[in-house]
Amino acid sequence: MMSPSRLCLLTLALSCGVVAWVTEARAQSGDVVVQGARSARSSRDPSAASQVLRDDELKAPGVSAGDVLERVSGAEVARSGAASDRTTLSLRGSTAAQVPVYLGPLRMNDEITGAADLASLPLWILDRVEVFRGSTPASADAYGMGGAVFLEPRFPRRNLVGAGLGVGSFGEESVWGRGEVVSRRGEEWRSGALFGVRLSRADNDYTYIDDRGTAFDEGDDIERTRANADYSDWDAWAVGLQRSRSGARVLTLVNAFTREQGVTGLASVPAMAARSRRQRLLGGISGKVPCGNASSGKRCEIELATQLLESRELVTDPRSEIGVGPRGAQNVGSRVQQRVRLEWGRAAVDLSGQLDLARDSLVVRGAETSAAERFAARPALELALSQGDRLEYRLGGALPLISTRSDASLSDVSTGSDDLEPEGRFGVVYHASESVSVLLNAGHFTRRPTLGELFGLSALVRGNDQLVAERGEGMDVGTRVGVGSPRGLSLAVDSFAFARWSRDLIAYRRSTFGVVTPFNVASARVLGLELTLEARYAQWLRWVSSVTLQDPRDTSADRAVTNDLLPYHARLTAASRLALCAPATGRLPRSALVLGTVYRSSKFADPAGLVVVPEQLRWDLEAELGFEDDHVLLRGALRNLFGTRQFDLLGQPQPGRSAHVSWELLW
């Protein structure tokens, strides 16, 4: 845990970072980022398949980002242990590296594997999570081959001070506090600031079954207690926002995060002394101002933004239990990005253009040291056309210009450059009536090799500077149906059929000397169906259920095995969440009871299909009480209600049944 003195200094530093300035501008409508309809679909791109998870779905005790995202259609979460251990997400049969994940304005995918670690992303400070499947909004800095995820922090809305604490199974403890301040400067300006700090820890000393490396012989299985799995972290946020009645806005955001934890190794051969320490610093400032002469039916806005992300991870292995060695290993990644974006619209035409300039760097220190960096300029355009209230078209494209280089300590070539790889998508939505819409999307997407894949990570994990981008085409067609009344019974159904073809997929191959090197060797095809059902009855009941069927196939020409089912992907996933709510009446507090379940069919854990991860079914139970107009909140949860055995892909044990309680005071 962080000492109180260091915590105070950090909070003061973050406070100084929340400074906003903007010049007066012409009239413009309100900022939809701060206020929006509580819809289950995102307003960023109406033509894309999307789902929004709101604040009330993110605050249950003991819940992680992986738990939340498992509820989304087409989503698969891969864990490597407890909630604090590495967790990744794939959408519609993609790899985790093909799904960009954004925390605020910044993409969190690293330059080692290309994936974002969900275990390091906060839920306590978030306002909502938006998930796009198959298509990515044009405002993002990358088109994801599988889709994209946006984790949006809370913005200041009112004067508020809050504090809370939580406890749970396996030594879980947490404490947090936040404050919001909103003020007005005359009739023109509104400003606000939000500050928050959270400290948490856990022992993660749960029991698990050790099969001693003989998965098919239960006779030698024994029960063990997981050791060296503890963690402690702190997470601090500062958000500043200024808006004018004329439509101008300046937003500043700063986040600092640190986690120290044990590295447990495999379940059958646990590591007892290996440790890891992660640090992240994120900051950004963006300003929007209206441009041109405001007139009826004409819209114009310019956005300028600067963003910074730096992350570090240090792994120590004093007993050489995980292959790192006594000298340890460290990687330092950074991203600096600037953006200029122009949005213009008139009548039925909306045109947006943006230019993203970025520098990514990666330094790896171990037995050998390497450094690599990538410079990117990505111009992008999107055109949206509307025909009345019935039909809307969206056509977007981007042409990334890339230059990559390395110090060549782990690669045979010191500099490298990337070929031009244009990307783009087309989307259309047809509103057949007020309650029925039809959507169609198609696009060509790419994923650039990471700096780690290009130039290597160690003497045993080499790089390949001849790698080209992964490429793919995808399409989906779907319907949205919504009927009923918000004050009574309402029903919404989303159904989609999707397909994606990928080629030049990057895979590692091992040489006779034990060295692994990445190559563009694989191709794949994924077909699938998604169904999401949401039923509400006024404020009393909400039921959300999703089912995904997919057929992921390896279509590589040189496939060396008979099996063609892609490993690590279940062909059937389902999730359901039933919430029963009762408003406060008389002396009775507001209450809510939630029952959730997640199902995943069996899947292969190797290309040959010899290792099978069994099907899994998990039930969760949550409850909430709100006293004194929700100024006092008491929450409880039982995770894995029936204690079913949970599996992952690396042999890491998953927690069994666990209980969690939290208390929060707002005034």
C-alpha positions as CSV (number, residue, x, y, z in Angstrom):
1,M,0.0,0.0,0.0
2,M,1.1,3.6,-0.6
3,S,2.1,5.7,2.4
4,P,-0.2,8.5,3.4
5,S,2.4,11.2,2.7
6,R,3.0,9.9,-0.8
7,L,-0.7,9.7,-1.4
8,C,-1.2,13.3,-0.3
9,L,1.6,14.4,-2.7
10,L,0.1,12.5,-5.5
11,T,-3.4,14.0,-5.0
12,L,-1.9,17.5,-4.9
13,A,0.0,16.8,-8.1
14,L,-3.1,15.6,-9.8
15,S,-5.1,18.6,-8.6
16,C,-2.6,20.9,-10.2
17,G,-3.1,19.0,-13.5
18,V,-6.8,19.8,-13.7
19,V,-6.6,23.2,-15.3
20,A,-8.9,24.1,-18.2
21,W,-8.9,27.1,-20.5
22,V,-10.8,27.9,-23.7
23,T,-11.7,30.9,-25.7
24,E,-15.3,32.1,-26.2
25,A,-17.0,30.7,-29.3
26,R,-20.2,30.8,-31.2
27,A,-23.5,29.0,-30.2
28,Q,-23.5,25.2,-30.2
29,S,-25.8,22.6,-28.7
30,G,-25.0,20.8,-25.4
31,D,-22.2,18.2,-25.1
32,V,-23.6,14.7,-25.5
33,V,-20.5,13.3,-23.8
34,V,-21.7,14.5,-20.4
35,Q,-25.4,13.9,-20.8
36,G,-27.0,11.2,-22.8
37,A,-30.0,8.9,-22.9
38,R,-29.7,5.8,-20.9
39,S,-29.8,3.4,-23.8
40,A,-28.4,-0.1,-24.1
41,R,-26.8,1.0,-27.4
42,S,-24.1,3.5,-28.0
43,S,-24.8,6.8,-29.8
44,R,-21.3,7.0,-31.3
45,D,-22.3,5.0,-34.3
46,P,-25.9,4.0,-34.8
47,S,-25.1,1.6,-37.6
48,A,-22.7,-0.6,-35.6
49,A,-23.5,-3.5,-33.3
50,S,-23.0,-2.1,-29.8
51,Q,-23.9,-2.6,-26.2
52,V,-23.5,-0.1,-23.3
53,L,-23.0,-1.2,-19.6
54,R,-23.9,1.6,-17.2
55,D,-22.7,2.8,-13.8
56,D,-25.2,0.6,-11.8
57,E,-23.9,-2.5,-13.5
58,L,-20.2,-1.8,-12.7
59,K,-20.3,-1.1,-8.9
60,A,-21.1,-4.5,-7.4
61,P,-18.4,-5.6,-4.9
62,G,-16.0,-8.2,-6.1
63,V,-16.7,-7.6,-9.8
64,S,-13.9,-7.2,-12.3
65,A,-13.8,-5.8,-15.8
66,G,-13.6,-9.3,-17.1
67,D,-16.8,-10.3,-15.2
68,V,-18.7,-7.3,-16.7
69,L,-17.5,-7.8,-20.3
70,E,-18.5,-11.5,-20.2
71,R,-22.1,-10.5,-20.3
72,V,-21.8,-8.9,-23.7
73,S,-22.8,-10.8,-26.9
74,G,-19.8,-12.2,-28.8
75,A,-17.4,-11.6,-26.0
76,E,-14.9,-14.1,-24.6
77,V,-12.7,-13.4,-21.6
78,A,-9.4,-15.3,-21.0
79,R,-8.1,-15.3,-17.4
80,S,-4.9,-16.4,-15.9
81,G,-5.9,-16.7,-12.2
82,A,-7.6,-14.3,-9.9
83,A,-9.2,-11.0,-10.8
84,S,-5.8,-9.2,-10.3
85,D,-4.0,-11.6,-12.8
86,R,-3.8,-10.9,-16.5
87,T,-7.2,-11.0,-18.3
88,T,-7.8,-10.4,-22.0
89,L,-10.9,-10.0,-24.2
90,S,-11.7,-11.2,-27.7
91,L,-14.8,-10.4,-29.7
92,R,-16.5,-12.5,-32.4
93,G,-13.7,-15.1,-32.5
94,S,-10.9,-12.6,-32.8
95,T,-7.6,-12.6,-30.9
96,A,-7.2,-10.2,-27.9
97,A,-4.7,-8.2,-29.9
98,Q,-7.3,-7.5,-32.6
99,V,-9.6,-5.6,-30.1
100,P,-8.4,-2.1,-29.1
101,V,-9.5,-1.2,-25.6
102,Y,-9.6,2.5,-24.6
103,L,-9.5,3.9,-21.1
104,G,-10.7,7.5,-21.6
105,P,-9.0,8.8,-24.7
106,L,-6.1,6.4,-24.8
107,R,-5.7,2.9,-26.3
108,M,-4.4,0.5,-23.6
109,N,-3.2,-2.3,-25.8
110,D,0.5,-2.9,-25.1
111,E,3.4,-3.2,-27.6
112,I,4.4,-6.6,-26.3
113,T,1.5,-8.9,-27.1
114,G,-0.8,-6.3,-28.6
115,A,-3.5,-7.1,-26.0
116,A,-5.0,-4.9,-23.2
117,D,-4.9,-6.3,-19.7
118,L,-8.4,-5.9,-18.3
119,A,-7.2,-6.7,-14.8
120,S,-5.4,-3.3,-14.5
121,L,-8.4,-1.3,-15.7
122,P,-10.7,0.3,-13.1
123,L,-14.5,0.0,-12.7
124,W,-15.0,2.1,-9.6
125,I,-14.4,5.4,-11.4
126,L,-16.2,4.5,-14.6
127,D,-19.5,6.0,-15.9
128,R,-20.1,3.4,-18.6
129,V,-18.5,0.8,-20.8
130,E,-19.3,0.8,-24.6
131,V,-18.6,-2.4,-26.6
132,F,-18.6,-2.4,-30.4
133,R,-18.7,-5.8,-32.1
134,G,-17.2,-6.1,-35.6
135,S,-17.1,-2.3,-36.3
136,T,-15.3,0.5,-34.7
137,P,-16.5,4.2,-34.6
138,A,-14.5,6.6,-36.9
139,S,-13.5,8.7,-33.9
140,A,-11.2,5.9,-32.6
141,D,-7.5,5.9,-33.7
142,A,-7.6,2.3,-34.9
143,Y,-10.2,0.0,-36.6
144,G,-10.3,-3.2,-34.6
145,M,-10.6,-6.5,-36.5
146,G,-12.9,-7.8,-33.8
147,G,-14.4,-4.5,-32.6
148,A,-13.5,-2.1,-29.8
149,V,-14.1,-1.4,-26.1
150,F,-14.4,2.1,-24.6
151,L,-14.2,2.6,-20.8
152,E,-15.5,6.1,-20.1
153,P,-14.6,7.7,-16.7
154,R,-17.1,9.6,-14.7
155,F,-17.3,13.4,-15.3
156,P,-18.2,15.9,-12.5
157,R,-21.9,16.6,-12.4
158,R,-22.7,18.0,-8.9
159,N,-21.1,18.9,-5.6
160,L,-20.4,15.6,-3.9
161,V,-18.1,13.9,-1.4
162,G,-18.0,10.1,-1.1
163,A,-16.1,7.4,0.7
164,G,-16.4,3.7,0.9
165,L,-14.8,0.4,2.0
166,G,-15.1,-3.2,1.0
167,V,-14.1,-6.6,2.3
168,G,-14.3,-10.0,0.7
169,S,-13.1,-13.6,0.6
170,F,-9.4,-14.5,0.4
171,G,-8.2,-11.4,2.3
172,E,-9.8,-8.8,0.0
173,E,-9.9,-5.3,1.4
174,S,-10.4,-1.9,-0.3
175,V,-11.1,1.7,0.6
176,W,-11.8,4.6,-1.7
177,G,-12.9,8.2,-1.7
178,R,-13.9,10.7,-4.3
179,G,-15.1,14.3,-4.6
180,E,-16.9,16.3,-7.2
181,V,-17.1,20.1,-7.4
182,V,-19.2,22.0,-9.9
183,S,-19.4,25.8,-10.2
184,R,-20.7,28.5,-12.5
185,R,-18.9,31.7,-13.6
186,G,-21.7,34.0,-14.6
187,E,-24.2,32.8,-17.2
188,E,-21.6,31.7,-19.7
189,W,-19.4,29.1,-18.1
190,R,-19.8,25.9,-16.1
191,S,-16.8,24.1,-14.7
192,G,-16.2,21.0,-12.6
193,A,-13.5,18.8,-11.1
194,L,-13.5,15.2,-9.9
195,F,-10.9,13.6,-7.7
196,G,-10.7,10.0,-6.6
197,V,-8.3,7.6,-4.9
198,R,-8.7,3.9,-4.3
199,L,-6.5,1.4,-2.4
200,S,-7.0,-2.3,-2.4
201,R,-5.3,-5.6,-1.6
202,A,-6.0,-9.3,-1.4
203,D,-4.2,-12.5,-0.4
204,N,-5.9,-14.7,-3.1
205,D,-5.2,-17.7,-0.9
206,Y,-8.0,-19.8,-2.3
207,T,-7.9,-23.6,-2.6
208,Y,-7.6,-25.4,-6.0
209,I,-7.2,-28.9,-7.3
210,D,-3.6,-29.8,-8.4
211,D,-3.7,-32.6,-11.0
212,R,0.1,-32.9,-10.8
213,G,0.4,-32.6,-14.5
214,T,-1.8,-35.6,-15.2
215,A,-5.1,-34.1,-16.4
216,F,-6.6,-37.4,-17.3
217,D,-5.8,-39.2,-14.1
218,E,-7.9,-38.0,-11.1
219,G,-6.4,-40.5,-8.8
220,D,-3.3,-38.4,-7.9
221,D,-5.2,-35.1,-7.6
222,I,-4.7,-33.2,-4.4
223,E,-6.1,-29.9,-3.0
224,R,-3.7,-27.1,-2.5
225,T,-3.9,-23.5,-1.2
226,R,-2.7,-20.9,-3.8
227,A,0.5,-19.2,-2.6
228,N,2.3,-16.1,-3.7
229,A,-0.9,-14.7,-5.3
230,D,-1.3,-11.6,-3.1
231,Y,-1.5,-8.1,-4.5
232,S,-1.8,-4.5,-3.4
233,D,-2.5,-1.5,-5.6
234,W,-3.6,2.1,-5.6
235,D,-5.4,4.0,-8.3
236,A,-5.8,7.8,-8.4
237,W,-7.9,10.0,-10.8
238,A,-8.4,13.7,-11.5
239,V,-10.9,15.0,-14.1
240,G,-11.5,18.6,-15.0
241,L,-14.2,19.9,-17.3
242,Q,-15.2,23.4,-18.4
243,R,-18.1,24.1,-20.7
244,S,-19.6,27.3,-22.1
245,R,-23.2,27.9,-23.2
246,S,-21.8,28.6,-26.7
247,G,-20.7,24.9,-26.9
248,A,-16.9,25.2,-26.2
249,R,-15.4,22.6,-23.9
250,V,-12.1,21.7,-22.4
251,L,-11.5,18.3,-20.7
252,T,-8.4,17.3,-18.7
253,L,-7.8,13.8,-17.3
254,V,-5.0,12.3,-15.2
255,N,-4.6,8.8,-13.8
256,A,-1.9,7.1,-11.9
257,F,-1.9,3.4,-11.1
258,T,0.5,1.0,-9.3
259,R,0.1,-2.7,-8.5
260,E,2.6,-5.0,-6.7
261,Q,1.7,-8.8,-6.8
262,G,3.0,-12.3,-6.8
263,V,3.7,-14.2,-10.0
264,T,2.4,-17.7,-9.3
265,G,3.6,-19.7,-12.3
266,L,1.7,-22.8,-13.3
267,A,-0.7,-24.6,-10.9
268,S,1.3,-27.8,-11.0
269,V,4.7,-26.0,-10.5
270,P,3.9,-22.9,-8.4
271,A,6.4,-20.1,-8.1
272,M,7.0,-19.0,-4.5
273,A,9.2,-16.0,-4.8
274,A,8.6,-14.3,-8.2
275,R,7.0,-10.9,-8.0
276,S,5.7,-8.2,-10.4
277,R,5.3,-4.5,-10.1
278,R,3.2,-2.5,-12.6
279,Q,2.9,1.3,-12.9
280,R,0.8,3.4,-15.3
281,L,0.6,7.2,-15.8
282,L,-2.1,8.5,-18.1
283,G,-2.9,12.1,-19.0
284,G,-4.7,14.0,-21.6
285,I,-6.3,17.3,-22.5
286,S,-8.7,18.0,-25.2
287,G,-10.6,21.2,-26.3
288,K,-13.6,21.6,-28.6
289,V,-14.8,24.8,-30.1
290,P,-17.5,25.6,-32.6
291,C,-16.3,27.0,-35.9
292,G,-17.8,29.2,-38.6
293,N,-21.1,31.0,-38.5
294,A,-23.8,29.2,-36.6
295,S,-27.0,28.9,-38.6
296,S,-30.0,26.7,-38.7
297,G,-29.2,23.2,-39.8
298,K,-25.4,23.9,-40.0
299,R,-22.9,22.3,-37.6
300,C,-19.1,22.8,-37.3
301,E,-16.7,21.9,-34.5
302,I,-12.9,21.6,-34.1
303,E,-11.2,19.4,-31.5
304,L,-7.6,19.5,-30.5
305,A,-6.2,16.9,-28.1
306,T,-2.9,15.7,-26.6
307,Q,-2.5,12.5,-24.7
308,L,0.3,10.6,-22.9
309,L,0.5,7.1,-21.6
310,E,3.5,5.5,-19.9
311,S,3.5,2.0,-18.4
312,R,6.2,0.0,-16.7
313,E,6.4,-3.6,-15.5
314,L,9.3,-5.1,-13.5
315,V,9.4,-8.9,-12.9
316,T,11.8,-10.3,-10.3
317,D,12.6,-14.0,-10.3
318,P,15.3,-14.7,-7.6
319,R,14.9,-18.5,-7.7
320,S,14.6,-18.7,-11.5
321,E,11.1,-20.3,-11.1
322,I,9.4,-18.7,-14.2
323,G,12.4,-18.5,-16.6
324,V,13.1,-14.8,-16.1
325,G,16.2,-15.4,-13.9
326,P,17.7,-13.6,-10.9
327,R,18.5,-10.5,-12.9
328,G,14.8,-9.9,-13.5
329,A,13.2,-8.3,-16.5
330,Q,11.6,-4.9,-17.1
331,N,9.6,-3.4,-20.0
332,V,8.8,0.3,-20.3
333,G,6.2,1.4,-22.9
334,S,5.1,4.9,-23.8
335,R,2.7,6.5,-26.2
336,V,2.4,10.2,-27.0
337,Q,-0.5,11.2,-29.3
338,Q,-1.9,14.4,-30.8
339,R,-5.1,14.8,-32.6
340,V,-6.9,17.4,-34.7
341,R,-10.5,16.6,-35.7
342,L,-13.0,18.6,-37.7
343,E,-16.7,17.8,-37.8
344,W,-19.0,19.6,-40.2
345,G,-22.6,19.0,-41.0
346,R,-25.4,20.6,-42.9
347,A,-28.9,19.2,-43.4
348,A,-28.6,15.5,-44.2
349,V,-24.8,15.5,-44.6
350,D,-22.2,15.1,-41.9
351,L,-18.5,15.0,-42.7
352,S,-15.7,14.4,-40.2
353,G,-11.9,14.3,-40.7
354,Q,-9.1,13.7,-38.2
355,L,-5.4,13.4,-38.1
356,D,-3.7,11.3,-35.4
357,L,0.0,11.7,-34.8
358,A,1.6,9.2,-32.4
359,R,4.9,7.9,-31.2
360,D,5.0,4.5,-29.5
361,S,8.2,3.2,-27.8
362,L,9.2,0.0,-26.0
363,V,12.3,-0.7,-23.9
364,V,13.0,-4.2,-22.7
365,R,15.6,-4.9,-20.1
366,G,16.7,-8.4,-19.2
367,A,19.6,-10.6,-20.1
368,E,19.7,-8.3,-23.2
369,T,18.4,-4.8,-23.6
370,S,16.5,-3.5,-26.6
371,A,14.6,-0.4,-27.6
372,A,12.2,0.2,-30.4
373,E,9.9,3.0,-31.5
374,R,7.1,3.6,-34.0
375,F,6.0,6.8,-35.5
376,A,2.5,7.0,-37.0
377,A,0.4,9.5,-38.9
378,R,-3.2,8.4,-39.5
379,P,-5.5,10.6,-41.6
380,A,-9.1,9.4,-41.5
381,L,-12.4,10.6,-43.0
382,E,-16.0,9.6,-42.5
383,L,-19.1,10.7,-44.4
384,A,-22.6,10.2,-43.0
385,L,-25.7,10.7,-45.2
386,S,-29.3,10.7,-44.1
387,Q,-32.4,10.3,-46.1
388,G,-35.1,11.6,-43.9
389,D,-35.6,9.7,-40.7
390,R,-35.5,6.3,-42.3
391,L,-32.1,5.7,-43.9
392,E,-28.6,6.6,-42.8
393,Y,-25.3,5.7,-44.5
394,R,-21.8,5.8,-43.1
395,L,-18.6,5.5,-45.1
396,G,-15.2,5.8,-43.5
397,G,-11.6,5.1,-44.2
398,A,-8.1,5.7,-43.0
399,L,-4.5,5.4,-44.4
400,P,-2.0,4.9,-41.6
401,L,1.6,6.0,-42.5
402,I,4.1,4.1,-40.3
403,S,7.8,4.2,-39.7
404,T,9.4,1.7,-37.2
405,R,12.9,1.3,-36.0
406,S,14.9,-0.6,-33.4
407,D,18.4,-0.4,-31.9
408,A,18.9,-4.0,-33.4
409,S,20.1,-5.5,-30.1
410,L,17.6,-8.3,-30.6
411,S,17.0,-8.0,-34.3
412,D,19.2,-8.5,-37.3
413,V,17.9,-5.2,-38.9
414,S,18.0,-1.9,-37.1
415,T,15.3,-0.1,-39.0
416,G,12.0,-1.1,-40.5
417,S,9.1,0.5,-42.3
418,D,5.5,-0.6,-42.8
419,D,3.7,-0.9,-46.1
420,L,0.7,1.2,-46.7
421,E,-2.4,-0.6,-45.5
422,P,-5.6,1.4,-46.1
423,E,-8.6,0.4,-44.0
424,G,-12.3,1.4,-44.0
425,R,-15.9,0.4,-43.4
426,F,-19.3,1.0,-44.7
427,G,-22.4,1.0,-42.5
428,V,-26.1,1.5,-43.1
429,V,-29.1,1.5,-40.9
430,Y,-32.7,1.5,-42.1
431,H,-35.5,2.4,-39.7
432,A,-38.5,0.4,-41.0
433,S,-40.6,1.9,-38.3
434,E,-40.2,3.5,-34.9
435,S,-39.6,0.1,-33.4
436,V,-37.8,-1.9,-36.1
437,S,-34.3,-1.1,-37.6
438,V,-32.1,-3.1,-40.0
439,L,-28.3,-2.7,-39.9
440,L,-25.6,-3.7,-42.4
441,N,-21.8,-3.3,-41.9
442,A,-18.8,-4.3,-44.0
443,G,-15.2,-3.4,-43.8
444,H,-11.5,-4.1,-44.3
445,F,-9.4,-4.0,-41.2
446,T,-5.7,-4.5,-40.2
447,R,-3.6,-5.0,-37.1
448,R,0.0,-3.8,-37.2
449,P,2.7,-6.1,-35.6
450,T,3.7,-4.9,-32.1
451,L,7.2,-3.7,-31.4
452,G,7.8,-6.9,-29.4
453,E,6.8,-9.0,-32.4
454,L,9.0,-7.0,-34.7
455,F,12.1,-6.8,-32.7
456,G,11.9,-9.4,-30.0
457,L,11.6,-9.6,-26.2
458,S,14.6,-11.7,-25.1
459,A,17.3,-14.0,-26.4
460,L,14.7,-16.8,-26.6
461,V,11.8,-14.8,-27.9
462,R,13.1,-13.2,-31.1
463,G,11.6,-10.6,-33.4
464,N,10.9,-10.7,-37.1
465,D,11.1,-7.3,-38.8
466,Q,9.7,-8.7,-42.0
467,L,6.2,-9.2,-40.5
468,V,3.4,-7.6,-42.3
469,A,0.0,-6.4,-40.9
470,E,-2.7,-8.9,-40.1
471,R,-5.5,-8.3,-42.6
472,G,-9.2,-9.2,-42.7
473,E,-12.6,-8.5,-44.0
474,G,-15.7,-8.6,-41.9
475,M,-19.4,-8.0,-42.3
476,D,-22.6,-8.3,-40.3
477,V,-26.3,-7.9,-40.8
478,G,-28.8,-7.4,-38.0
479,T,-32.1,-6.2,-36.7
480,R,-33.1,-4.2,-33.7
481,V,-36.7,-4.4,-32.4
482,G,-38.0,-2.3,-29.5
483,V,-41.6,-2.2,-28.3
484,G,-43.4,-1.1,-25.2
485,S,-43.5,1.8,-22.8
486,P,-40.8,3.0,-20.4
487,R,-43.4,3.3,-17.7
488,G,-44.7,-0.2,-18.3
489,L,-43.5,-3.3,-20.0
490,S,-40.8,-2.9,-22.7
491,L,-38.9,-5.4,-24.8
492,A,-35.8,-4.9,-27.0
493,V,-34.3,-7.6,-29.2
494,D,-31.0,-7.4,-31.1
495,S,-30.0,-10.1,-33.5
496,F,-26.9,-10.2,-35.8
497,A,-25.3,-12.7,-38.2
498,F,-21.6,-12.0,-38.8
499,A,-18.6,-13.3,-40.8
500,R,-14.9,-12.5,-40.8
501,W,-12.1,-13.7,-42.9
502,S,-8.5,-13.1,-41.6
503,R,-5.1,-13.7,-43.2
504,D,-1.4,-13.1,-42.5
505,L,-2.2,-13.9,-38.8
506,I,0.9,-13.8,-36.6
507,A,2.0,-17.0,-34.8
508,Y,5.1,-18.0,-33.0
509,R,7.2,-21.0,-34.2
510,R,9.9,-22.8,-32.2
511,S,13.3,-23.6,-33.8
512,T,15.5,-26.6,-32.9
513,F,17.5,-24.4,-30.6
514,G,14.5,-23.5,-28.5
515,V,14.2,-20.0,-29.9
516,V,10.7,-18.8,-30.9
517,T,10.1,-16.4,-33.7
518,P,6.9,-14.9,-35.0
519,F,5.8,-15.4,-38.7
520,N,2.8,-14.5,-40.8
521,V,1.5,-18.0,-41.2
522,A,-2.2,-18.4,-40.4
523,S,-5.6,-17.6,-41.8
524,A,-9.0,-18.0,-40.3
525,R,-12.7,-17.8,-40.9
526,V,-15.4,-17.1,-38.3
527,L,-19.1,-17.3,-38.8
528,G,-21.6,-16.6,-36.1
529,L,-25.0,-15.6,-34.7
530,E,-25.7,-13.2,-31.8
531,L,-29.0,-12.6,-30.0
532,T,-29.5,-10.1,-27.2
533,L,-32.9,-9.8,-25.3
534,E,-33.7,-7.1,-22.8
535,A,-37.1,-6.9,-21.0
536,R,-38.1,-4.2,-18.5
537,Y,-41.1,-3.5,-16.4
538,A,-41.0,0.1,-15.2
539,Q,-38.4,0.4,-12.5
540,W,-39.2,-3.0,-11.0
541,L,-37.6,-5.5,-13.3
542,R,-34.8,-5.7,-15.8
543,W,-33.8,-8.9,-17.6
544,V,-30.9,-9.0,-20.1
545,S,-29.9,-12.2,-21.8
546,S,-27.5,-12.9,-24.6
547,V,-26.5,-16.0,-26.7
548,T,-23.7,-16.3,-29.2
549,L,-23.1,-19.2,-31.6
550,Q,-19.9,-19.1,-33.6
551,D,-17.9,-21.4,-35.9
552,P,-14.2,-20.4,-35.8
553,R,-12.1,-22.3,-38.3
554,D,-8.4,-22.4,-39.2
555,T,-8.1,-22.1,-43.0
556,S,-4.3,-22.0,-43.1
557,A,-2.9,-23.7,-46.2
558,D,-0.1,-25.3,-44.4
559,R,-2.0,-26.5,-41.3
560,A,-0.1,-29.5,-39.9
561,V,-3.1,-31.0,-38.0
562,T,-6.4,-32.5,-39.0
563,N,-8.4,-30.4,-36.6
564,D,-9.5,-27.1,-38.1
565,L,-11.4,-25.6,-35.1
566,L,-9.5,-22.6,-33.8
567,P,-8.3,-23.1,-30.2
568,Y,-9.2,-20.9,-27.3
569,H,-12.7,-20.1,-28.7
570,A,-16.0,-21.6,-27.4
571,R,-18.6,-22.3,-30.0
572,L,-21.5,-21.4,-27.6
573,T,-21.5,-18.7,-25.0
574,A,-24.5,-17.3,-23.1
575,A,-25.1,-14.8,-20.3
576,S,-28.2,-13.7,-18.4
577,R,-28.8,-11.1,-15.7
578,L,-32.1,-10.6,-13.9
579,A,-32.6,-7.6,-11.6
580,L,-35.5,-7.1,-9.3
581,C,-35.8,-3.6,-7.9
582,A,-38.0,-1.9,-5.4
583,P,-38.1,1.9,-4.7
584,A,-38.0,3.3,-1.2
585,T,-41.4,3.3,0.5
586,G,-42.0,4.6,4.0
587,R,-39.3,3.3,6.3
588,L,-38.1,0.7,3.8
589,P,-35.0,1.5,1.8
590,R,-34.6,1.2,-1.9
591,S,-33.5,-2.4,-2.7
592,A,-32.3,-4.5,-5.6
593,L,-31.6,-8.2,-6.1
594,V,-29.6,-9.4,-9.1
595,L,-29.1,-13.0,-10.3
596,G,-26.6,-13.5,-13.1
597,T,-25.2,-16.5,-14.9
598,V,-22.5,-17.0,-17.6
599,Y,-22.1,-20.2,-19.7
600,R,-19.2,-21.2,-22.0
601,S,-19.1,-24.4,-23.9
602,S,-16.0,-26.6,-24.1
603,K,-13.1,-25.5,-26.3
604,F,-9.8,-26.7,-27.5
605,A,-6.6,-25.4,-25.8
606,D,-4.2,-26.5,-28.6
607,P,-4.3,-26.5,-32.4
608,A,-4.5,-30.3,-32.6
609,G,-7.6,-30.4,-30.4
610,L,-6.0,-32.9,-27.9
611,V,-6.5,-30.7,-24.8
612,V,-10.1,-29.7,-24.1
613,V,-11.1,-27.0,-21.6
614,P,-14.5,-28.3,-20.1
615,E,-17.7,-26.3,-20.4
616,Q,-18.3,-23.9,-17.5
617,L,-21.3,-22.5,-15.8
618,R,-21.1,-19.8,-13.1
619,W,-23.9,-18.2,-11.1
620,D,-23.6,-14.9,-9.2
621,L,-25.9,-13.2,-6.7
622,E,-25.9,-9.5,-5.9
623,A,-27.9,-7.3,-3.6
624,E,-28.0,-3.6,-2.9
625,L,-29.8,-1.4,-0.3
626,G,-30.0,2.4,-0.6
627,F,-30.7,4.5,2.5
628,E,-31.5,8.2,2.9
629,D,-32.1,8.9,-0.8
630,D,-29.1,6.7,-1.7
631,H,-26.7,8.7,0.4
632,V,-25.8,5.4,2.1
633,L,-25.3,2.4,-0.1
634,L,-24.8,-1.2,1.1
635,R,-23.9,-3.8,-1.4
636,G,-23.2,-7.5,-1.2
637,A,-22.3,-10.3,-3.7
638,L,-21.7,-14.0,-3.9
639,R,-19.5,-14.9,-6.8
640,N,-19.6,-18.5,-8.2
641,L,-22.6,-19.1,-6.1
642,F,-22.4,-22.9,-6.3
643,G,-18.6,-23.2,-6.2
644,T,-18.2,-24.9,-9.6
645,R,-14.7,-25.5,-10.8
646,Q,-13.5,-22.9,-13.2
647,F,-10.7,-23.4,-15.7
648,D,-8.4,-21.2,-17.8
649,L,-6.1,-21.8,-20.7
650,L,-2.7,-21.9,-18.9
651,G,-3.4,-24.2,-16.0
652,Q,-3.9,-21.4,-13.5
653,P,-6.4,-22.1,-10.8
654,Q,-9.6,-20.0,-10.7
655,P,-11.3,-18.9,-7.4
656,G,-14.2,-20.9,-6.1
657,R,-17.2,-19.4,-4.2
658,S,-16.4,-16.0,-2.7
659,A,-18.4,-13.4,-0.8
660,H,-18.0,-9.6,-1.0
661,V,-19.5,-6.7,0.9
662,S,-19.1,-2.9,0.4
663,W,-20.4,0.2,2.1
664,E,-20.4,3.7,0.5
665,L,-21.4,7.1,2.0
666,L,-22.2,10.0,-0.3
667,W,-23.0,13.6,0.9
